[in-house]
């Protein structure tokens, strides 16, 4: 359970499966009035909707987190009769985003994700794109693939790009794969000579927010605050 959602890990809150595979028996026992599925569960929409009122809040690949959050929140607000509250919360999120607009403008950076000892790059059109689109960080490598799994990268390529900032997402820390942690993966001669490393601009992002959760009226401002905290 992500730390920012720990309040829901308590008696009275049913565990209805993993992020990628709902527990159909648990859902049936709960007899919910509404089931909400996101991107990782959308393949189960048809099966669940046969028994329960079901809403799919998944969004198109490449949609930025702010837009996706707004879409999801408004759908949920309409479904639960809380549209006025949602509009207020969306406005608060937008204000928080505006406050961070261009916070790191003029700096170069790379968003890297580590998993299984390997590194992939993620650019402006990725799920982590707010680093570039909101904070104003210029990609240190141009034309990074928008593939959801990222663009494979070598340590030599990172060293050659020599970014001012490295934003790091440790995937293995939230998928229980047992892989080597990101700090160990990136602790090598090539990465350590980059400006990001020598100037202490290695930003290790909370993967439970950036990789697992991504959207959310409270999550988006928290992500931007974290990414801009090292200056």
N, C-alpha and C positions, 0 to 999 in steps of 0.2 A: 504494500500500500504506500503510495507516495506520501511524504511527510505533510504536504500541504492539504492532503485529504484524510489525514489520520483521524479526524473527528468522526468519520463514518465507520471506523473500524471498532465497532462496539456492539454490545448485545442489542438486538432489535433491528439491526440493519442486516438484511440477508446477503450472503455471498452467492451471486448468480453466475459465477464463471470467471474465466480469464478475459483479458482485453480482446483476445482473438477468437475465443470460443465460448459462447454462452452455455450455461448449464440448464438445459431445457427442463429437466426434472425440478430443479430449484425454482425456475420461473413458474412452472405449473403449480407448485406448492404455494407460491406467494400470491397467486391470483391477482396480478396487478391490474389497475384500471388503465394504465398506459405503460407501454414499453418503448424506450428510446434506444435506437441503435445508431452507432457512428460508423466511421469509415472501416474500422477493423471488424465490425460485425455485420456489415450491410448484406453479406451473402446469406445471412440467416433471416433477413427481413421477411421473405415470403413464408417461410416455415412458421415464424412467430406470429405473423399477422393473421394466420388462419385461426388462431385461438384468442388473440388479444389485440386490442387497438394498439397499433404500432406506428411509430414515427421514425423516419430515416433522416438524420441530420448530417449525413456525410456530405462532403463538398468536393468540387472538382479539383483535381491535382493542379497545383500552381496558384490556387487561391490563397491570398495572404491571410495571415492569422487574424488580423483586425476585421477584414471583410467576412471571413468565415465565422468568427465569433458573433458578429452582428447578425448574420443570417440565422445561426443556430438559436441565439437568444430570442430573436423575434418570433421564430417558429414555436419555441417553448412557451413564450409569453402568451401567444395567442391560444395555444392548446390548454394552458392552465389558468387563463383568465387573469394574468398578471402583466399585461402589456404596458400599463402605466409605469410599473416598477421597472420593467425591462428597459423602457425608453430612458428612464433616469440613470440606470446602471450603464447603459450603452454610452450615454453622454459623458459619464464620469470616466469610462475607459478611454473615450476619444480625447478627453482633456489630458489624461495621463500620457497618451501617445503623443499628443501635440507638444507636451512639455519636454519630451525626449527627441523630438524631431531635429535631426542634424547634430546630435550631441557629440558625435565623433567624426564630424565632417572634416575632410582633409587628411584623414588617416587611411592607410591601406590595411587590409586584413584578409584572413582566410578562415572559413568555418570548416573544421575538420571533425569527422566522427571516427572513433576507433571501435573496432570490434574484431575479436579473434586475432589480435596483434596486427591487424591491417588498418590502413587509414584511407578514408574517402573524403573528397572535397564536396562542399555543398554551396551553391551560389545564390544569387538574388531571387531566383524562381523556386527555391527549395522551401521546405517546411520551416527552415531557419532564416528565411530571407529578410526578416525584420532587421537583422543586424545591418544589412545594406540599405534596405528601402526606408527604414525609419531613422536609424542612427546615423546614416550617411557614410558608412564605411565603404571605401572603394575596393572592389575585389582585386587582390594582388595578382590573381590569375584570371584572365578574361575567358569568356565563353565556357564556363563550367557547365557540364551536363546537368539537366534538370531531372534526371532519373531519381526516383525516390530513394534508391539505395546509394546514391552518390557516385562520384567519379573517382575511380581508384587513383591513388597518388603515391609517389615515392617520397622518401625523405629528401632526396636530392632535389626534387621539384619544389618542395617547400622551402628548402634552403636557398634555391636560386631565386624564388619569388621574394624572399626576405620581407615578409609583411611586418607592419608596425604592430599588429595585433594577431593573435591566434585565438579563435574561439573554439573551445573543445567540448564535444559531446561524447561522453563515455557510454556507448550503447550497452556494453556488457554489464554495466552497473545496475541496469534495470531489467535485463532479460534473463538473469540467472544462468548465463552461459559458462561462467567460471573462467572467462578469459582474463588476460593480463590487464590491469587497470591502465587508464589513459596516461597517467603521469609516468608510469614505467615505460609504456610504448614510445612516448615522445621524448624520453630522457636519453638522447643520443647526441653525438658530436655535431651532426648536421643541423638538427633542430635547435640545439643549444647555442648555436652561433647566430641565429636570426635576431633581428632587432626585437621581435616580440619576446624572446627569451631573455636577452641581455637587459632589456628595459622593464622586466617583470610585467609584461603585457600578455601573459598566457592566461586566458580567462576560461576557467573550467566551469562550464555551465551545468546547472542541475538537470540531468537527463530525464528525471521524472516529469519535469515541466516542459522541457524542450522536445523530448522524443516521445514520451508517452501521452501527455496531456495536450500540448500544443495550443489549443484554443481555450477560451474561458474569459469571462468578464473580469475576474480577479487575476487569472493566470497571465494574460497578455501584459498588463502593467508590471507584474512581478518579474517577468522575463526581461523586459526592457531595462528595468532597474538593475537587474543582475548583470546584464551584458555591458552596461555603461558604468559599472561601479569601479572599474580600473581605469584610471586616466593618468 
